[in-house]
Amino acid sequence: MKITGIEPQKKKGRKNIFLDGAFAFGVSDENIMRFGVRIGDDVTHELVENIRIADEFSTAKKIAIRALARTMKTEKEIRKKLSSFGFGDTVIEATIAFLN
């Protein structure tokens, strides 16, 4: 697969990634920099999945931190909040470990 386009989203700090001419997924600017993603790069399915997981984890961390900034929450409340956003167990566990 080849990255054929990187376009800004309406949401600030995020980009759309196009693989072989078709939209593939959205990703934060932070993860584009972290993985060194550029137009013309050949990417494997494994790299794409790693980028998606890293982006999901980044989003979960931001949601958890925003929730904690308002009021203190228990671990159970944070788990419930992240689950309500549709995050899987792996991302939730990694976020809880990050917060600890």
N, C-alpha and C positions, 0 to 999 in steps of 0.2 A: 504494500500500500504506500501511496505517496501523498504527502500533505500538499494539496493544491491551492489552499486558501486559508487565510486567517483574517477574519473580519470582526470589527467591534460590535458588541451587542448594545442594545439600548441601556442595559444595566451597566453602570460605570465599573470599570476594573475587570471586565470579562470579555472574552472573545469567542467567536464561533470557529471551530476547526472543520475544514473540508478535506475529506480523503477521497482521492480519485474523482474529484469533481462534484462530490455529493456531501451535503452536511453530515457530519459524524457526531459531534458533541460540542458542548460549551465548556469552557475552562477559564479559570481565573488568570489574570496577568501574572500573578505570583508563580503559578505552576507552569506557565509557559516559560518563564525565566528559569525556574528550577530545573526543568527537563531540557532546556535549550531547544525548544521546538521552533522550526523555521520552515517557510514555504520551500518546497523542493526536497525536503528530507524524506527518506524512505523510513517507514516505521513498521514495527512488528505488532501483531495482535497483543503480545505481552506488554510492550511499551504503552500501547493505547490503554490497556486495562490498568496499568500502573498509574498513568496520568489520571484516569477517571477516579480511581480509589483515592489518590492523593487529593484530588479536588473535592471529593465527597468529604474526606476527613477535615480539610480546611474549612469547608462550609459548616460542618457539625461543630467544630471548635468555636467558630464565630457565633453561632446560635447559642451555644452553652455559655459562653462568656457574656453575651448580651443579657441572657436570662439572669445570670449571677450578678451582673452589674446593677440590676434593678433591686433585687432582694436576695438574701441568702436562700439557697435551695438545698434540699437533701439530694443525695445521690439518686434516690428513687425518683424524685421529681425531675431531675435532669434526664434520666433514662426515659421517662414517660414523654418529656418534651421532645427529645430527639426521635423517639419512636413515632410520635405524632407527625413528624416531618417525613417519615418513610425511610429513615436510615436503618440499615441492617445491624445485626448484633455485632459484627466485627468492627464496624465504624463506631458504634456506641461504646464498645469496650475500649477501643483505642482512645476515644475522647475522654472517657472517665479516667483512664490511666494518665493521660496528659494533664488533666485537672488535678490529679493527686500529686 
